[in-house]
Amino acid sequence: MDMDELRTFVEVADAGGITPAALRLGVAKSIVSRRLARLEADLGVQLLARTTRGAALTEAGLTFRDYAARICAELDIARETVLPAGDLRGRLRVTAPLSFGPTHFAPVLAEMARRHPQLHIQTCYSDHFADLITQGYDCAIRVGYLPDSNLIATRFGSIHAKLVASPDYIAAHGAPTNPTELLSHEALMQGTESWHFMEGDQIVTVRPQGRFKADNGTALAAAAVAGLGIGYLPDGLTHSHLASGALVPIMENYPLRTAGAYVVRAPGSHPARKIRVLTDLLREYFDQTPNLVATR
């Protein structure tokens, strides 16, 4: 029984089909099909029922998938244990936010690839939270306030933000001085989120309203510069606009609740060394980038 066959079976089982598994693995679909056929021949059982919509696990496949995944994970741990210190191999699949990813996180991942020439890194940038398990990611870089989940999150820094608006918006509509007044203004939002402010040691939460919404922080910053409303935006997206005067901070007597920057992974007793290395690199990089993250 070949380890590539086991890994391929786990990828197909988790991805729900040969085509998405081939994309994850970076190999041709014919190679995936041959590996599955050899594995089923070795075991003498059918693990997957092929359909026009993908591949579904048989009863035997459902049982075998968990064993195969554990074997692959244990082998990865064993390989890490005996590799020379600092040497990373294999593949790292990461999902990161589109708002910060290409500008703030991509340099870290590029540096990791430079330091570890035998490591293959695949990154997906999106402001939508990906399902790490079903979509086959090793980890995610996430910013903000994490919802409760069974995922394991390691915080590598703090996200600082400001309430901002353009001088034109303020000239036309005035500037709110407290959270209650904010409710009568146009808010630039991702959806129906709440905004959190600090009043001494207390958290004040409001649910603002607005007609302009976007699922990307960079787009909301552009809308704020255009005078469409008030933005609740991280410093990394507004620093240059504040420096140029295109945006100004408002309601500074009500500082925004500090958010976090995290590396998130699926639950497991032993995080892969490549994830630990990435986390350390993020801490190292953002120690030098105070406009986005101030590490603790």
Secondary structure as UniProt FT lines:
FT   HELIX           3..15
FT   HELIX           18..25
FT   HELIX           29..43
FT   STRAND          48..51
FT   TURN            52..53
FT   STRAND          54..57
FT   HELIX           59..82
FT   TURN            85..86
FT   STRAND          90..96
FT   TURN            98..100
FT   HELIX           101..105
FT   HELIX           106..115
FT   TURN            117..118
FT   STRAND          119..125
FT   TURN            132..136
FT   STRAND          139..144
FT   STRAND          152..159
FT   STRAND          161..165
FT   HELIX           167..173
FT   HELIX           179..182
FT   TURN            183..184
FT   STRAND          187..189
FT   STRAND          195..199
FT   TURN            200..201
FT   STRAND          202..206
FT   STRAND          212..213
FT   HELIX           217..225
FT   TURN            226..227
FT   STRAND          230..234
FT   HELIX           235..244
FT   STRAND          248..249
FT   TURN            252..253
FT   STRAND          259..265
FT   HELIX           273..286
FT   TURN            287..288
FT   TURN            290..292
FT   STRAND          293..294
//
